[in-house]
């Protein structure tokens, strides 16, 4: 499912935290529900941007401290009785205050979203394979998943005829490289993930178990496996068990992809630097857009304009993380890079001059 403009993935925003609180009065229930929901959203934020092993380094935050970290929130789908309050929260956190806390604790974190990753969900069930077919409940589950609280936005392609002709279910299941590359070339993809859900029926309970395998890259190599079982009781309906398994498999897939991306862009405190670049510009409107985009790059703490000409500007960028992380993060915002080497007179050492260009619109 694609996000609407009002609901787009943002590092410091957590969507869809559901609260359900009962108390002596509805006002008390609402007060407690909002506090609990905001605390839960903060925990989800830390789980998104921190490595799992670093979560235990966080201190306890009291109610006042949690509120101070929030820059705003929205309440949707409110319902209440005289003693019960139900709602869904979207919570926005302050980038500066979260950064200050993690800097004080010296906990590295990620604050850059990945470019969207294409997911091909393949279902193996009762001896048959499904990808584009309408009976693929695994794909239908992915199509309902927005991934707004993840570092890696997932994209599930529609089941159109051209895709069906390029790669079918068993070719994707087997990781047939030539077909994967054909599909990626047609869709202009540098990377994709084939998420395989293999269902095996338990003869005693007549319920399914799910074996999850992920093939990543244009070579179709398997990079991850996980065996999942439903924790619903034996009396649960078969379709409820299937939905629970699909939800667990989607979450396991996203945890793997988020962990992989987080390691690439993890900001280590104490690692900060400054780099000089030359920006190509095509006019005033382009220059304004470039400045806006630079300010949206999470690793850029500040930049100064050293000189400005009709077709280029010389900038000094102060940034967190190392240069590779900076360039990777800027690439997500549509910048491309070139380095030109030259050897000054009376010098044996070549120096590199970095040119950047804004190539596309906001992802």
C-alpha positions as CSV (number, residue, x, y, z in Angstrom):
1,X,0.0,0.0,0.0
2,X,1.4,3.4,-0.9
3,X,1.3,6.2,1.6
4,X,-0.8,9.3,1.1
5,X,1.0,12.7,1.2
6,X,-0.4,13.3,4.7
7,X,0.9,9.9,5.8
8,X,4.4,9.6,4.4
9,X,7.3,7.9,6.2
10,X,9.3,10.2,8.4
11,X,12.1,9.4,10.7
12,X,10.7,11.1,13.8
13,X,7.0,10.3,13.3
14,X,5.3,7.2,14.6
15,X,1.9,6.3,13.1
16,X,-1.0,4.2,14.3
17,X,-0.4,3.7,18.0
18,X,-3.7,2.4,19.3
19,X,-4.8,3.1,22.8
20,X,-7.7,1.5,24.8
21,X,-8.0,2.6,28.5
22,X,-10.7,2.1,31.1
23,X,-10.8,4.2,34.3
24,X,-13.3,5.7,36.8
25,X,-14.2,8.5,34.4
26,X,-13.7,9.0,30.7
27,X,-11.5,12.1,31.3
28,X,-9.1,10.0,33.5
29,X,-9.2,7.2,30.9
30,X,-8.3,9.7,28.1
31,X,-5.4,11.2,30.1
32,X,-3.9,7.8,30.9
33,X,-4.4,6.5,27.4
34,X,-2.6,9.5,25.8
35,X,0.3,9.2,28.2
36,X,0.6,5.4,27.6
37,X,0.3,5.9,23.8
38,X,2.9,8.6,23.7
39,X,5.3,6.4,25.7
40,X,4.6,3.4,23.4
41,X,5.3,5.6,20.4
42,X,8.6,6.7,21.9
43,X,9.6,3.1,22.4
44,X,8.7,2.3,18.7
45,X,10.8,5.3,17.6
46,X,13.9,4.0,19.5
47,X,13.3,0.5,18.2
48,X,13.3,2.0,14.7
49,X,16.5,4.1,14.9
50,X,18.6,2.2,17.4
51,X,20.3,-1.2,17.2
52,X,18.6,-3.9,19.3
53,X,21.6,-4.2,21.5
54,X,21.6,-0.5,22.3
55,X,18.0,-0.3,23.6
56,X,19.0,-1.5,27.0
57,X,21.3,1.6,27.4
58,X,18.3,3.9,27.5
59,X,17.2,5.3,30.8
60,X,13.6,5.3,32.1
61,X,11.7,8.4,30.9
62,X,9.0,9.7,33.3
63,X,5.8,11.2,31.9
64,X,7.1,14.7,31.9
65,X,10.3,13.7,30.0
66,X,8.3,11.8,27.4
67,X,6.1,14.9,26.8
68,X,9.1,17.1,26.4
69,X,10.4,14.9,23.5
70,X,7.2,15.3,21.6
71,X,6.8,18.1,19.1
72,X,3.1,17.4,18.3
73,X,0.5,14.6,17.9
74,X,-2.8,13.9,16.3
75,X,-5.7,11.8,17.5
76,X,-7.9,9.8,15.2
77,X,-10.8,7.4,15.5
78,X,-11.8,8.5,19.0
79,X,-14.5,6.5,20.7
80,X,-15.5,6.6,24.4
81,X,-18.1,5.6,26.9
82,X,-18.5,6.9,30.4
83,X,-15.4,5.0,31.6
84,X,-13.5,3.9,28.5
85,X,-11.5,5.7,25.9
86,X,-10.2,4.3,22.5
87,X,-8.2,6.2,19.9
88,X,-5.3,6.0,17.4
89,X,-2.3,8.3,17.7
90,X,0.2,9.8,15.3
91,X,3.1,11.2,17.4
92,X,5.8,13.5,16.1
93,X,9.1,13.7,18.1
94,X,11.6,16.6,18.2
95,X,14.7,15.7,16.2
96,X,16.8,18.1,18.2
97,X,15.8,16.7,21.6
98,X,16.1,13.1,20.5
99,X,19.6,13.9,19.1
100,X,20.6,15.6,22.3
101,X,19.7,12.7,24.4
102,X,21.4,10.1,22.2
103,X,24.5,12.3,22.0
104,X,24.6,12.6,25.8
105,X,24.3,8.8,26.1
106,X,26.7,8.3,23.2
107,X,24.3,5.8,21.5
108,X,24.7,5.6,17.7
109,X,21.5,5.8,15.7
110,X,20.0,6.0,12.2
111,X,18.1,9.0,11.0
112,X,18.0,8.4,7.3
113,X,15.3,6.6,5.4
114,X,16.2,4.1,2.6
115,X,14.9,4.5,-0.9
116,X,11.8,2.3,-1.4
117,X,12.5,-1.4,-1.9
118,X,10.5,-3.6,-4.2
119,X,9.0,-6.7,-2.6
120,X,7.9,-9.7,-4.7
121,X,5.8,-11.9,-2.4
122,X,5.8,-15.6,-3.4
123,X,3.5,-18.0,-1.7
124,X,4.0,-21.8,-1.6
125,X,0.9,-23.5,-0.5
126,X,-0.4,-27.1,-0.9
127,X,2.1,-27.8,-3.7
128,X,1.3,-24.7,-5.7
129,X,3.2,-21.4,-6.2
130,X,1.6,-18.0,-6.3
131,X,3.0,-14.5,-7.2
132,X,0.7,-12.4,-9.4
133,X,-2.3,-14.8,-9.1
134,X,-5.4,-13.5,-7.2
135,X,-5.2,-16.4,-4.7
136,X,-1.9,-15.1,-3.3
137,X,-3.0,-14.1,0.2
138,X,0.6,-13.4,1.2
139,X,0.8,-10.6,-1.5
140,X,-2.6,-9.2,-0.4
141,X,-1.2,-8.9,3.1
142,X,1.8,-7.0,1.8
143,X,-0.5,-4.7,-0.2
144,X,-2.2,-3.7,3.0
145,X,1.1,-2.9,4.8
146,X,2.2,0.7,4.6
147,X,5.5,0.4,6.4
148,X,5.3,4.0,7.7
149,X,7.1,3.2,10.9
150,X,10.1,1.5,9.2
151,X,13.4,2.7,7.9
152,X,12.9,0.9,4.6
153,X,9.7,1.8,2.7
154,X,8.3,-1.4,0.9
155,X,6.8,-1.3,-2.5
156,X,4.7,-4.2,-3.8
157,X,4.2,-4.0,-7.6
158,X,0.7,-4.5,-9.1
159,X,-0.2,-7.7,-10.9
160,X,-0.2,-6.4,-14.4
161,X,0.3,-8.5,-17.5
162,X,3.8,-7.2,-18.4
163,X,5.1,-8.3,-15.0
164,X,3.5,-11.7,-15.4
165,X,5.3,-12.2,-18.7
166,X,8.7,-11.2,-17.3
167,X,8.8,-13.5,-14.2
168,X,6.3,-16.1,-12.9
169,X,5.9,-17.6,-9.4
170,X,8.2,-20.6,-9.7
171,X,10.9,-18.6,-11.4
172,X,10.9,-16.1,-8.5
173,X,10.7,-19.0,-6.0
174,X,13.8,-20.6,-7.5
175,X,15.7,-17.3,-7.8
176,X,16.2,-17.7,-11.6
177,X,18.8,-14.9,-12.1
178,X,18.1,-14.2,-15.8
179,X,14.4,-13.7,-15.1
180,X,15.1,-11.5,-12.0
181,X,17.4,-9.4,-14.1
182,X,14.8,-9.1,-16.9
183,X,12.2,-7.9,-14.4
184,X,14.6,-5.5,-12.7
185,X,15.7,-4.0,-16.0
186,X,12.1,-3.4,-17.1
187,X,11.2,-1.8,-13.8
188,X,14.6,0.1,-13.6
189,X,15.5,-1.5,-10.3
190,X,19.0,-1.9,-8.8
191,X,17.7,-4.2,-6.0
192,X,14.7,-6.1,-5.0
193,X,13.6,-8.7,-2.4
194,X,11.7,-11.9,-3.2
195,X,9.8,-12.8,0.0
196,X,8.9,-16.5,0.0
197,X,6.2,-17.7,2.4
198,X,6.1,-21.6,2.4
199,X,3.1,-22.9,4.3
200,X,3.2,-26.4,5.8
201,X,0.0,-27.9,7.3
202,X,0.2,-29.4,10.8
203,X,-1.7,-32.7,10.6
204,X,-2.7,-32.6,14.3
205,X,-4.1,-29.1,14.6
206,X,-4.9,-28.7,10.8
207,X,-3.2,-25.3,11.1
208,X,-0.3,-24.0,9.0
209,X,3.2,-23.1,9.9
210,X,5.2,-20.7,7.8
211,X,8.8,-20.9,6.6
212,X,10.0,-17.5,5.5
213,X,12.9,-17.2,3.0
214,X,14.2,-13.9,1.5
215,X,16.1,-13.7,-1.8
216,X,17.8,-10.3,-2.2
217,X,19.6,-8.7,-5.1
218,X,19.6,-9.4,-8.8
219,X,21.4,-12.6,-8.3
220,X,18.5,-14.1,-6.3
221,X,20.6,-15.3,-3.4
222,X,18.8,-16.4,-0.2
223,X,20.0,-14.1,2.6
224,X,17.5,-14.9,5.4
225,X,15.4,-17.7,6.7
226,X,13.0,-18.0,9.6
227,X,10.4,-20.6,10.7
228,X,7.2,-19.0,12.2
229,X,4.3,-20.4,14.1
230,X,1.1,-18.7,15.1
231,X,0.5,-18.1,18.8
232,X,-3.3,-18.1,18.4
233,X,-5.0,-20.9,20.3
234,X,-6.0,-24.3,18.8
235,X,-9.6,-23.0,18.5
236,X,-8.6,-20.2,16.2
237,X,-10.2,-20.1,12.8
238,X,-7.8,-21.3,10.0
239,X,-8.0,-17.9,8.2
240,X,-7.2,-16.1,11.4
241,X,-4.1,-18.3,11.8
242,X,-3.0,-17.5,8.3
243,X,-3.4,-13.8,8.8
244,X,-1.4,-14.0,12.0
245,X,1.4,-15.9,10.2
246,X,1.4,-13.4,7.3
247,X,1.6,-10.5,9.8
248,X,4.5,-12.2,11.6
249,X,6.3,-12.9,8.4
250,X,5.9,-9.3,7.1
251,X,7.3,-8.0,10.5
252,X,10.2,-10.4,10.3
253,X,11.0,-9.3,6.8
254,X,10.9,-5.6,7.8
255,X,13.1,-6.2,10.8
256,X,15.7,-7.8,8.6
257,X,15.6,-5.0,6.0
258,X,15.6,-2.2,8.7
259,X,18.6,-3.8,10.5
260,X,20.5,-4.1,7.2
261,X,19.9,-0.4,6.3
262,X,20.5,0.9,9.9
263,X,24.0,-0.6,9.9
264,X,24.8,1.3,6.7
265,X,23.7,4.7,7.9
266,X,24.4,4.5,11.7
267,X,25.6,7.8,13.0
268,X,28.5,7.3,15.5
269,X,28.9,10.2,17.9
270,X,32.4,11.7,17.8
271,X,32.5,11.1,14.0
272,X,31.8,14.4,12.4
273,X,33.5,16.2,9.6
274,X,33.4,19.0,7.0
275,X,33.6,18.7,3.3
276,X,33.7,21.2,0.4
277,X,31.6,20.5,-2.7
278,X,30.6,22.3,-5.9
279,X,26.9,22.2,-6.7
280,X,25.7,22.5,-10.3
281,X,22.7,24.7,-10.7
282,X,20.5,25.5,-13.6
283,X,18.8,28.7,-12.4
284,X,17.2,30.3,-9.4
285,X,14.4,27.8,-8.9
286,X,16.9,24.9,-9.0
287,X,19.1,26.7,-6.5
288,X,16.2,27.2,-4.1
289,X,15.2,23.5,-4.4
290,X,18.8,22.4,-3.8
291,X,19.0,24.4,-0.6
292,X,15.7,23.0,0.6
293,X,16.8,19.4,-0.2
294,X,20.2,19.9,1.6
295,X,18.3,21.1,4.7
296,X,16.3,17.9,4.6
297,X,19.3,15.6,4.7
298,X,19.5,14.3,8.2
299,X,23.2,14.0,8.5
300,X,23.9,17.6,7.4
301,X,24.1,19.8,10.5
302,X,24.9,23.0,8.6
303,X,26.2,24.3,5.3
304,X,27.7,27.7,4.1
305,X,27.8,29.2,0.7
306,X,31.4,30.1,-0.1
307,X,30.7,31.4,-3.6
308,X,27.9,31.6,-6.0
309,X,27.9,31.8,-9.8
310,X,25.3,31.5,-12.5
311,X,25.8,27.7,-13.0
312,X,27.4,26.5,-9.8
313,X,27.9,27.2,-6.1
314,X,30.7,26.3,-3.8
315,X,29.6,25.0,-0.4
316,X,31.1,23.8,2.9
317,X,29.0,21.1,4.5
318,X,29.3,20.2,8.2
319,X,27.9,16.7,8.7
320,X,27.6,13.8,11.2
321,X,28.9,10.4,10.3
322,X,31.6,9.6,7.7
323,X,31.7,10.7,4.1
324,X,30.3,7.5,2.7
325,X,27.3,7.7,5.0
326,X,26.7,11.4,4.0
327,X,26.8,10.6,0.3
328,X,24.6,7.5,0.7
329,X,22.0,9.7,2.6
330,X,22.2,12.5,0.1
331,X,21.7,9.9,-2.7
332,X,18.3,9.1,-1.1
333,X,17.4,12.7,-1.6
334,X,18.2,12.7,-5.3
335,X,21.8,14.0,-5.4
336,X,24.5,12.4,-7.6
337,X,28.2,12.8,-7.2
338,X,31.3,13.1,-9.4
339,X,34.9,13.6,-8.4
340,X,37.4,15.4,-10.6
341,X,41.1,15.0,-9.9
342,X,43.7,17.5,-10.7
343,X,47.4,18.1,-9.8
344,X,48.3,21.7,-8.9
345,X,51.5,23.1,-10.3
346,X,54.6,22.3,-8.3
347,X,52.8,19.5,-6.5
348,X,53.1,15.7,-6.9
349,X,49.8,15.0,-5.2
350,X,46.4,15.1,-6.9
351,X,43.4,16.6,-5.2
352,X,39.8,15.7,-5.7
353,X,37.0,18.2,-6.3
354,X,33.5,16.9,-5.6
355,X,30.6,18.0,-7.8
356,X,27.0,17.2,-6.9
357,X,23.8,17.5,-9.0
358,X,20.2,17.2,-7.9
359,X,18.7,14.8,-10.4
360,X,15.2,14.0,-9.3
361,X,12.3,15.1,-7.2
362,X,11.6,14.4,-3.5
363,X,11.3,10.6,-3.0
